[in-house]
């Protein structure tokens, strides 16, 4: 909270169905059980989920133009666990103006643009890996859950999630992009061991191993940031043609999980591709 200049927390709010995305928030919070300690009494689970809804709704409803997206609840839950409901809401509100500002827009375009920086970054260090991914037509949808949840959606170790969040909060908002590139570079051999086609490559990219050398990867990401700062990566040649799908905010993570099959289906439906 001090790093984000958050001194006073938010006053807890009474949940209201008038909030624009109330129904979707409830659905996502209801199914976030994987990050709740097994054996927690049901009444404590219910209380935790109500506090999580408060954090989400209060931080988004504070200013017009802030839209809920599937995955925002993962970031909010992390803040709730670490600093509690009052400060958690204040921290999330601050992040909406800074690190998460690209993701709370009405559509996926700004987030897709950030994801599009990953392969150009990789190409600076390993052109053959970048070409392999580009030639497979896998795109960068595999990284969507990494970017918009700060990896909380794909990591099972809460302590590791907190470590990554520490790094992200004190760094530029694009550090998750640099970390994504660092992960690809580290996994080069595994990625290039599969057939160079959409489904196979997307699967290996999307299936993130838990036992990665995370401290080393964070360091690699920071080194990439120093060598290719945001002003530079925005000028790097983009080798792939990214497709921006008309995906509802509520379905971002579901879409990323089934990206390959969805893309093949939509390729036959021009109206589904923007």
N, C-alpha and C positions, 0 to 999 in steps of 0.2 A: 504493500500500500504506500509506503514512503517513496519508493522509486517512482510510482505513478502519481505522486503528489495527491494521494487520497488521504485526507485527515479525518473527516467525519463520515461515518457510514450513512446509508440510507435508512429512513424510517420504514420498518416493515409495512407492507401494503396488504390490504384485504383482497384476496383473489377475486377477480371479476370476469364474468363471461363476456363482457363488452370489449375486452382486449381483442384486437383484430385476429391474432393467431392463437387464441386461447385453446381451441380444440386440438390443434397440432402440437402445441406445447404439452398438453395433458397426455397425448398419445406417446410422445417421445419420452417424457418423464416416467410414464408408467412402465416402459420397457427398458429402463436403464439399470435393471437389476444386476447386470454383470459387474458393476462397479460398487455394489453394496456388499459388505462383508457377509458371507454365508452365516446363517444362524441368527441374524439380527431379528429381534422380535417384530412382529408385523406392525404393532402400533408405532414403533420407532421408525420403521421403514416408511410408513404413511406420513409421519411428521417430517422426516427428511425430505420426502418428495414434495410436500407442501412448501417447505422452505425453499427448495430448488425452484419451484414455480414462481415464488415471490421474487427471487433473485433475477430470474429471466424476465418476468413481466415488468418489474420496476425499472430495470436497466434499459429495456427497449422502449418502454412507454414514456420515458423521460423527455425524448425529443421526437418530433415527427420525422418520418423518412427512415426510421430504423425498422428493418424487417427481420423477423425471426427466420432462421434457416435450420434445417435438420443438422445437428452437430453443435449448434450453439449451446445446447443443454450439456454437452460433454465439457466444454470450457467452463460453463457456469458451475457445474458440479465440482470441478477441481477447485475453483475459488471458494465455494461453499465449504468444502472439506478443510481448506487451509486457513481461511480467515473468518469463516462464519457468515451468517445471512446478511447482517447489516453491512459489514465491510465488503462482503462478496458482491453485493448489488452495486456498491460504489465503484469497486474495481472494474466490474463488467461495464458499467456506464462509461468509465474512462477509456477502456479498451475499445469501446464502440467508436470513439472519436479518433483512435490511433491505430493500434495493431489489427483490429478486426473490421475496420471501416470499409474495406473492399468487399467483405462477405455479407454485409447487412443491407446491401442494395436490393433493388427490386428483382434483379435477375443475376445470372451467373457470369456476365461478361467480364467484369473486372477481375474476378477470381480466376476465370479461364485465362485471362491475359497473364496473370502472375504464374500460373502453372506452365504457361508457354515459355517461360524463361528457363525452365529446368534443363531441357535438352540442349539449348545453345550453351549453357554453362558446362554441361557434360562434354560437349564437343570441343571445348577449349583444352580439356585434359585428355580426352580419349575419343578422338573422332570416329574410330571404328565402332565403339559402343553406341554413340549417338546415331550413326548411320544405320546400325542394326535395328534400333528401336524405331527410327523413322521409316525404314523399309518394311517393317512389320505392320505399319499402320495402327499400332497400338495407341498412339497419342499419349496424352498425359493424364487421362481420367483416373488412372490408378492412384495418382497422388492427391486426389480431391479430399479424401478423408484425412490425409496427413496434414494438408494445408489448413483446412477450415476447423479442425478440432485440435490442432497442434499435437497430432499423433495420439491423443487420448482414446480415440476410437479403435486403434489397432494395437495398443500396448496394454498388457494385463498387469504390469507391475506399477502400483500406485506411486512408489518412491521414485521410479524412473520418470513417470509422468511429471511429478513435481520438479525433478531435476531439469527436464526439458523446458518446463514452463519458466523456471528461474532464468534459463538462458534466453528464452524468447522475450520475456518481459524487459530485460535490461539491454536488449539489442534492437537493431532495426527490424521493422515489421516484416521484412523479407527474409529473415533468417530461416524460417521453415522451408523456404524455397531452396536456399543454399544447402540446408541439411538434406533435403530430398535429393539434390544433385550428388552430395557426398555419399549417400546411401547407394545410389546407382553405381557410382564409381567403385565403391568397395565391393559390390556384388557383381561386377563385370563378368567374371568367369561363369557364375551360375546363370546369369541372364542370357549370355550368348551360347549356353549349352543346349537351349531349346530350339525348336524349329522357328525360323524367322517368319512367323505368321501371326495374325492378330490375336487369336484366342490363346495360343500358347504363351506368347510374350506378355500379354495383359495378365494372365494368370500368375506368372512368376514374378511380375512386377507388383501386383496387388497383394500377393501373399508375403507379407513382411515377417521375417524371422524375429523372434523375441530376443535371442541371444546374439546381439550385435555389439561390437565395441563402441558403445554410445559416447563415452568420453572422447575417444579418438575421433569419432565422426563429428562431434560438436567442434572439436579443434579444426578438423578439415574444413567444416562449413565456415568457420571464422576466417580461416586462411583464404578460402575462395572469396569471401566477402571483401577482404583487404585487397586481393588481386583484381577482382572484378566487381567493384562496388555497383550499387543500383544504377547509377548514371551510365555505367559502362554496359551492363548486361542488357539494358533497354536498347542498346544500339547493335548488339550482336546479331548476326544473321540467323533468322529462324528457318530451319531447314524443313520443318514439318508444317503441313497445312492443318491447323486445328479446326475442328468442327465445334461450334457452340450450339449445344442442344437446348431446346426449349424445355428445360427441366424445371419443375416447380421447386421452390425452396424447400418444401416439405419432403422432397424425394431425393435430395442430393446424394446421401449416403447409399440409399438403395440402388440408385442408378449407377454409382461408381462400382458397386459390387458386381453388377451384371452388365457392365459396360460393353463387353465384346458382343454378347448376344443382342443387346439393345441396338448397338450400332449397325449390325448386320440387318436387323429388322427395319430400322429407320432408313437405311440406304435404299430401300424399296418404296419408301414413303417420303417424297420430297417435302411435303408439308411439315415433316417432323424435324427438318434441319434448317437452321437459320444461316 
